Amino acid sequence: MKKFYSLIAVAVLSASAYSQTQTTVLSEDFAAYIKGGNTSSSGTNGPDGTDVYSPGTTALPAGVPSANFPVGSKVYMAGGMAKFGGASAAGSVTSKVVDLSTDGGNVIVSFDVKGWTSVEGDIKVTITGQASKTVSYTALMSGSLESKSVSFTGGVANSTVTIETTAKRAYIDNVKVVTTDTPLAVVDANASKAKLVKNTVVDTNIIFAAKADVKVINANGQVVKSAAVNENTSLEVASLPKGTYIVTGNVNGQAVSQKIIKK
């Protein structure tokens, strides 16, 4: 679906010298999944009823299944998204073979997700040679997508990426797999002596707890805002897309990186 939602930034070096190289290995927006919808469980807005990986005699548009995910089960077209799973079965897709050894083998798998009329289970992500990781979410069919990501280390060449529901149904969109040369860690400012941001859940303004030169960094490692701030001053971020960002700065000589959620 040709929408952009900021995805979680899971790799930060330091506030004083942020530098990141990323290689996009795979990107899929399910634009070919044009039938059906994703805001209602029935009627014209409901998902298309055909499992795109077991289409039978039903004609499917070009690009379904996608070249990025040639293997799958119980996946349905849903108005530019993919609906994974059915009322009694989970759904899954597995990617084409990709090289996850670049940039030191640090891998970020990100995607947007929302549930059915209730959240029926977590999303599980698996890459070759690694233990699976599960992601929980709260967004429902009637609302907006929720941005999620998981990180792995030790990625290897000739890998595949599998995304699946652990139970029944969920909508998935905007899948992206990148490798990054940055160690996959986020500094927890709350665990340090220095605190940079007062409000970690942000509507229109970030409110700061200390004087610093700050940067706001998105999931692609891009600096989307920068400013010199003082204690109790704010930085306007109303124009930024919803999602999770990293705010970095140097507080009293200590590099601090703090995660915020933009509503």
C-alpha positions in Angstrom: 0.0 0.0 0.0 1.5 3.3 -1.0 1.6 4.9 2.4 4.5 5.7 4.5 4.6 5.2 8.2 7.8 5.9 10.2 9.2 2.7 11.6 11.0 2.2 14.8 14.7 3.2 14.9 16.5 0.4 16.6 20.1 1.3 16.0 21.9 4.3 17.6 25.6 4.9 18.1 25.8 8.0 20.2 24.3 11.5 20.4 27.6 13.2 19.7 28.6 11.3 16.6 25.6 9.5 15.0 26.5 7.7 11.8 24.8 4.8 10.2 25.0 2.9 7.0 22.0 0.8 5.9 21.4 -1.5 3.0 17.8 -2.1 2.0 17.6 -5.8 1.2 13.8 -6.1 0.6 10.9 -3.7 0.5 7.3 -4.7 -0.1 4.1 -2.5 0.1 1.6 -5.1 -1.3 0.5 -2.5 -3.9 -0.7 -5.3 -6.2 -3.2 -6.6 -3.5 -5.9 -4.3 -4.9 -9.0 -6.3 -4.2 -11.0 -6.2 -1.0 -10.5 -3.8 1.9 -9.0 -3.5 5.4 -11.5 -1.6 7.5 -14.4 -4.1 7.6 -14.8 -7.8 8.1 -17.6 -8.2 5.5 -19.1 -6.6 2.5 -17.3 -4.5 -0.2 -14.7 -3.3 2.3 -13.8 -6.8 3.5 -10.7 -8.6 2.4 -10.7 -10.6 -0.9 -11.6 -14.1 -0.1 -9.0 -15.9 -2.1 -5.8 -17.2 -0.6 -3.3 -15.6 -2.9 -0.9 -18.6 -2.5 -3.6 -21.1 -3.3 -5.6 -19.3 -5.8 -7.4 -22.3 -7.4 -9.3 -21.1 -10.5 -9.6 -17.5 -9.4 -7.7 -15.1 -11.6 -5.3 -12.9 -9.6 -3.7 -9.6 -10.6 -0.1 -9.5 -11.8 2.3 -9.4 -8.9 0.3 -11.7 -6.7 2.0 -13.4 -4.9 4.8 -10.8 -4.7 8.2 -11.5 -6.1 9.6 -10.5 -2.7 7.6 -13.2 -0.9 7.1 -16.1 -3.4 6.1 -18.6 -0.7 3.1 -18.3 1.6 -0.1 -19.6 3.0 -3.5 -18.2 4.1 -2.8 -14.6 2.8 -5.5 -12.5 1.2 -5.7 -9.3 -0.7 -7.1 -6.4 1.5 -7.2 -3.1 -0.3 -3.5 -2.6 -0.7 -2.5 -4.6 2.3 -2.1 -8.3 3.0 -4.4 -10.0 5.4 -2.6 -12.9 7.1 -4.6 -15.8 8.4 -8.3 -16.8 8.6 -10.9 -17.6 11.3 -9.2 -20.9 12.0 -5.7 -20.7 10.7 -2.6 -18.5 10.8 -1.1 -17.0 7.7 2.5 -16.6 6.7 4.9 -15.5 3.9 8.5 -16.4 3.3 10.8 -14.1 1.3 13.0 -14.8 -1.7 16.6 -15.7 -0.8 18.5 -12.5 0.3 21.9 -11.6 1.6 21.7 -10.6 5.3 25.5 -10.7 5.8 26.1 -7.1 4.6 26.9 -4.3 7.1 28.1 -6.7 9.7 25.0 -8.9 9.6 22.9 -6.6 11.8 19.3 -6.9 10.5 16.2 -4.9 11.0 12.8 -6.3 9.9 10.1 -3.6 10.1 6.5 -3.6 9.1 3.1 -2.0 9.8 0.4 -4.1 11.4 -3.2 -3.9 12.7 -5.5 -6.7 14.0 -8.9 -8.0 13.2 -11.9 -6.8 15.3 -9.7 -7.9 18.2 -6.0 -8.7 18.4 -5.9 -12.5 17.9 -2.2 -13.1 18.3 1.3 -11.7 18.0 3.3 -11.5 14.8 6.3 -13.8 14.5 9.4 -13.0 12.5 12.1 -15.5 11.6 15.3 -15.2 9.6 17.6 -18.1 8.6 19.8 -19.4 11.4 18.1 -17.2 14.1 15.6 -17.8 16.8 12.2 -16.4 16.0 11.1 -13.1 17.6 7.5 -12.1 18.3 5.9 -8.7 18.2 2.8 -7.6 20.0 0.5 -4.7 18.9 -2.8 -3.1 19.9 -4.1 -1.5 16.6 -7.4 -2.9 15.3 -9.0 -3.2 11.8 -11.0 0.0 12.3 -8.0 2.1 13.2 -4.6 3.0 11.7 -1.6 0.7 11.2 0.9 0.4 14.0 4.7 0.4 13.1 6.8 -2.4 14.5 10.3 -3.8 14.0 12.6 -6.5 15.3 16.4 -6.7 15.1 18.8 -9.6 14.7 22.5 -10.1 14.7 24.6 -12.6 12.8 22.7 -12.4 9.5 24.1 -14.6 6.8 24.0 -14.8 3.0 21.4 -17.0 1.3 18.8 -16.2 4.0 15.0 -16.0 4.0 12.7 -13.9 6.1 9.4 -15.4 7.3 6.6 -13.3 8.8 3.5 -15.0 10.2 0.6 -14.6 12.6 0.8 -16.7 15.7 -3.0 -17.1 15.7 -5.7 -16.2 13.1 -5.8 -12.8 11.5 -3.8 -9.6 11.1 -3.2 -7.0 8.4 0.5 -6.5 7.3 1.9 -3.7 5.1 5.1 -1.9 4.3 7.5 -4.7 5.0 11.2 -3.6 4.9 14.3 -5.6 5.6 17.6 -3.7 6.0 21.1 -4.4 7.2 23.0 -1.8 9.2 26.5 -1.4 10.4 25.4 0.1 13.7 25.2 -2.1 16.8 21.6 -3.0 17.4 21.0 -1.2 20.7 19.2 1.8 22.1 20.6 3.6 25.2 17.9 3.8 27.9 18.0 7.3 29.1 15.8 6.4 32.1 18.6 4.0 33.3 21.2 6.7 33.1 21.8 9.7 35.4 21.0 12.1 32.6 17.5 12.6 31.2 16.9 14.4 27.9 13.2 14.2 27.1 10.3 14.7 29.6 7.5 13.4 27.5 8.3 10.1 25.7 4.7 9.9 24.2 4.5 13.0 22.0 1.6 14.7 20.3 2.8 18.0 18.9 5.9 19.0 20.9 8.9 17.3 22.6 9.5 18.8 26.0 13.1 18.7 27.2 14.6 18.1 30.6 18.0 19.5 29.9 20.0 21.9 27.8 21.4 20.2 24.7 21.9 20.2 21.0 19.5 17.5 19.9 18.6 15.4 16.9 15.5 13.5 16.1 16.2 10.4 14.1 13.8 8.2 12.2 14.0 4.5 11.3 16.1 5.0 8.3 18.8 6.7 10.3 17.8 10.1 8.9 17.9 13.3 11.1 14.4 14.7 10.6 14.7 17.5 13.2 17.6 19.2 15.0 17.8 22.1 17.4 19.5 23.7 20.3 17.2 23.4 23.3 17.1 24.4 26.9 15.5 22.9 30.0 11.7 23.1 29.9 11.7 24.3 26.2 9.9 22.4 23.5 10.5 21.3 19.9 7.5 21.2 17.5 7.1 17.8 15.7 3.5 17.9 14.7 4.4 17.4 11.0 6.3 14.2 11.6 4.4 10.9 10.8 3.2 8.7 13.6 5.8 6.2 14.8 8.8 5.7 17.0 11.9 8.0 16.9 15.2 8.3 18.7 16.1 11.7 20.3 19.9 12.1 20.9 21.8 14.8 22.7 24.7 15.5 25.0 23.7 16.3 28.6 26.5 17.5 30.9 29.1 15.7 28.9 27.1 12.4 28.7 25.7 11.1 25.4 22.0 10.3 25.8 19.7 8.6 23.4 16.0 8.4 24.3 13.1 6.7 22.5 9.9 8.6 21.9 6.5 7.6 20.4 4.9 10.2 18.1 1.1 9.9 18.2 
